[in-house]
Amino acid sequence: MKEEKIEYTVVRSARRTLSVTVRDGAVAVRAPYGMTDERIASFIESQRQWVLRQLARCARVSETFKAVREGRSILLFGKEKALVLGGAKNGETEETIVLKSLSAAKPYYMKTRAFLLVEKTAVLSVATGLHAEDVTVRDFKSRWGCCGADKKIRLNWRLLMLPVSLQEYVIVHELCHLVHLDHSALFWKEVEKFIPDYKTRRKQLKDYAFLTLMYR
């Protein structure tokens, strides 16, 4: 049986190593300048099984959240609510959220619920004993949050769309960066102290990565 051909794009830069990413069903290879096409193709072949698993996951997620991707529903704390676009003003009922447009999701969620993420961080700070200098809710293009050397935590407003268990994972993740700024083994041990099943939650979080590309 002929093996499935993997389509991919190549992004060249002044780097030394090859890497492959699969996001939203698209495969991208990052390669050094001067790397031959044959070497890149060989690298992709060596990663075939992993790439195919990621593509299968993307397909599954795409089907699971089809209504969300098409703008017919919107997520709130991991649950889908019917979405009505074109309303005179933003608002909601128990089952439906009405927005002027998709881009109105950010200001609406920020206005009505962003404070909940700050409050949750305060609660988890007490539980972990890890306290940031400041916590703000922002808009990010590809990440759920960050913690800088200034010990300030910034969270993606789209966390409000995730199940509470994943919100907590992201917040604790950032709190643990107050101890270790990197992703070393010591960092992950710190995370595990507070979230023993962090590996499962981290994997589940990948299913929601498509949200970071929406509502702009």
C-alpha positions as CSV (number, residue, x, y, z in Angstrom):
1,M,0.0,0.0,0.0
2,K,1.3,3.4,-1.0
3,E,2.1,5.6,2.0
4,E,0.1,8.8,2.4
5,K,2.0,11.9,1.1
6,I,2.6,14.5,3.8
7,E,2.2,18.1,2.4
8,Y,4.2,20.7,4.2
9,T,5.6,24.2,3.9
10,V,9.2,25.1,4.7
11,V,10.3,28.2,6.6
12,R,14.0,28.9,6.4
13,S,15.9,31.1,8.8
14,A,19.3,31.5,10.4
15,R,18.9,28.5,12.7
16,R,20.9,25.4,13.1
17,T,18.4,22.6,13.5
18,L,15.3,21.2,11.8
19,S,11.9,21.2,13.5
20,V,8.3,20.4,12.5
21,T,5.1,21.7,13.8
22,V,1.5,20.7,13.1
23,R,-1.1,23.4,13.7
24,D,-4.7,23.6,12.6
25,G,-4.1,20.8,10.1
26,A,-1.0,22.5,8.5
27,V,2.5,21.0,8.7
28,A,5.4,23.4,8.8
29,V,9.1,22.6,8.8
30,R,11.6,25.2,10.1
31,A,15.0,24.7,8.5
32,P,18.4,26.5,8.3
33,Y,19.3,28.4,5.2
34,G,21.1,26.1,2.8
35,M,19.5,22.9,4.0
36,T,18.7,20.8,1.0
37,D,15.2,19.8,0.0
38,E,16.3,16.1,0.2
39,R,17.5,16.5,3.8
40,I,14.2,18.1,4.8
41,A,12.2,15.4,3.1
42,S,14.2,12.8,4.9
43,F,13.5,14.6,8.2
44,I,9.8,14.6,7.6
45,E,9.9,10.9,6.7
46,S,11.6,10.2,10.0
47,Q,8.8,12.1,11.8
48,R,6.0,10.5,9.7
49,Q,4.1,8.7,12.5
50,W,4.2,11.7,14.8
51,V,3.0,14.0,12.1
52,L,0.2,11.7,11.0
53,R,-1.0,11.4,14.6
54,Q,-1.1,15.2,14.9
55,L,-3.0,15.5,11.7
56,A,-5.5,13.0,12.9
57,R,-5.9,14.9,16.1
58,C,-6.5,18.1,14.2
59,A,-9.1,16.5,12.1
60,R,-10.9,15.1,15.2
61,V,-10.8,18.5,16.9
62,S,-12.0,20.3,13.7
63,E,-15.1,18.0,13.6
64,T,-15.7,18.3,17.4
65,F,-15.7,22.1,17.3
66,K,-17.2,22.5,13.9
67,A,-20.0,24.8,15.0
68,V,-17.5,27.0,16.9
69,R,-15.2,27.3,13.9
70,E,-18.2,28.2,11.7
71,G,-19.4,30.9,14.1
72,R,-22.6,29.1,15.0
73,S,-21.6,28.6,18.6
74,I,-19.1,29.9,21.1
75,L,-17.3,28.4,24.1
76,L,-17.7,29.5,27.6
77,F,-16.0,27.6,30.4
78,G,-15.7,24.6,28.0
79,K,-19.4,24.5,27.1
80,E,-20.9,25.5,23.8
81,K,-23.5,28.2,23.7
82,A,-25.5,29.2,20.6
83,L,-24.0,32.3,18.9
84,V,-26.1,34.9,17.2
85,L,-24.2,37.5,15.2
86,G,-25.4,40.9,14.0
87,G,-27.1,41.9,17.2
88,A,-27.7,45.6,17.9
89,K,-25.7,45.1,21.1
90,N,-23.8,42.4,22.8
91,G,-25.6,40.3,25.4
92,E,-26.6,36.8,26.4
93,T,-29.3,34.5,27.8
94,E,-28.8,31.2,29.5
95,E,-28.4,29.4,26.2
96,T,-27.3,32.0,23.7
97,I,-24.7,34.7,23.3
98,V,-25.5,37.6,21.0
99,L,-22.6,39.6,19.5
100,K,-22.4,42.4,17.0
101,S,-19.7,40.4,15.2
102,L,-17.1,37.8,15.9
103,S,-14.5,40.4,16.7
104,A,-16.9,41.6,19.5
105,A,-16.1,38.5,21.4
106,K,-13.0,39.9,22.9
107,P,-14.4,43.2,24.3
108,Y,-17.5,41.3,25.6
109,Y,-15.6,38.6,27.4
110,M,-13.1,41.1,28.7
111,K,-15.9,43.4,30.1
112,T,-18.1,40.6,31.6
113,R,-15.6,38.0,32.8
114,A,-11.9,38.9,32.6
115,F,-12.0,39.7,36.3
116,L,-12.8,36.0,37.0
117,L,-9.3,35.0,35.7
118,V,-7.7,37.5,38.0
119,E,-9.7,36.2,40.9
120,K,-8.9,32.6,40.1
121,T,-5.2,33.4,40.0
122,A,-5.5,35.0,43.4
123,V,-7.1,31.8,44.8
124,L,-4.5,29.5,43.2
125,S,-1.7,31.8,44.5
126,V,-2.9,31.1,48.0
127,A,-3.1,27.4,47.3
128,T,0.4,27.2,45.8
129,G,2.1,29.9,47.9
130,L,3.2,31.5,44.6
131,H,2.4,35.2,44.2
132,A,2.9,37.4,41.1
133,E,3.6,41.1,41.2
134,D,0.6,41.7,39.0
135,V,-1.9,39.8,36.9
136,T,-3.5,41.1,33.8
137,V,-5.7,39.8,31.0
138,R,-4.5,40.4,27.5
139,D,-4.8,39.2,23.9
140,F,-2.2,36.8,22.6
141,K,-1.7,35.4,19.1
142,S,-0.4,31.9,20.0
143,R,-0.1,31.4,23.7
144,W,-2.4,31.1,26.7
145,G,-0.3,33.2,29.1
146,C,3.1,34.3,30.1
147,C,5.2,35.1,33.1
148,G,8.2,37.4,32.8
149,A,11.3,38.0,34.8
150,D,9.4,41.0,36.3
151,K,7.1,38.4,38.0
152,K,4.1,39.7,36.2
153,I,1.6,37.2,34.8
154,R,-0.4,38.0,31.6
155,L,-3.3,35.7,30.7
156,N,-5.1,35.2,27.4
157,W,-8.7,36.3,27.6
158,R,-9.7,33.1,25.6
159,L,-9.0,31.1,28.8
160,L,-12.6,32.0,29.6
161,M,-13.6,29.7,26.8
162,L,-11.8,26.7,28.3
163,P,-12.9,24.1,30.9
164,V,-12.1,25.2,34.4
165,S,-9.5,22.4,34.8
166,L,-7.5,23.8,31.8
167,Q,-7.8,27.3,33.1
168,E,-6.3,26.1,36.4
169,Y,-3.5,24.3,34.6
170,V,-2.5,27.4,32.6
171,I,-2.6,29.6,35.6
172,V,-0.6,27.2,37.8
173,H,1.8,26.8,34.9
174,E,2.5,30.5,34.9
175,L,2.7,30.7,38.7
176,C,5.4,28.1,38.6
177,H,7.4,30.2,36.3
178,L,7.8,32.5,39.3
179,V,10.2,29.8,40.6
180,H,11.6,28.6,37.3
181,L,11.4,30.8,34.2
182,D,12.4,27.9,31.9
183,H,10.7,24.6,31.1
184,S,13.4,22.5,32.8
185,A,12.7,19.2,34.6
186,L,12.7,21.2,37.9
187,F,9.9,23.4,36.5
188,W,7.7,20.5,35.6
189,K,8.3,19.0,39.0
190,E,7.0,22.2,40.5
191,V,3.9,22.1,38.3
192,E,3.4,18.4,39.2
193,K,3.3,19.3,42.9
194,F,0.1,21.2,42.4
195,I,-1.4,19.4,39.3
196,P,-0.4,15.7,39.4
197,D,-2.2,15.1,36.1
198,Y,-0.6,18.1,34.3
199,K,0.5,15.9,31.4
200,T,-3.1,15.0,30.6
201,R,-4.3,18.5,30.9
202,R,-1.4,19.8,28.7
203,K,-2.4,17.3,26.1
204,Q,-6.1,18.4,26.3
205,L,-5.1,22.0,26.0
206,K,-3.8,21.3,22.5
207,D,-7.4,20.7,21.3
208,Y,-8.3,24.3,22.0
209,A,-5.2,25.9,20.2
210,F,-7.4,26.9,17.3
211,L,-9.1,29.4,19.5
212,T,-6.0,31.6,19.5
213,L,-6.5,32.2,15.8
214,M,-10.2,33.3,16.2
215,Y,-12.0,36.5,17.2
216,R,-9.6,39.0,15.8
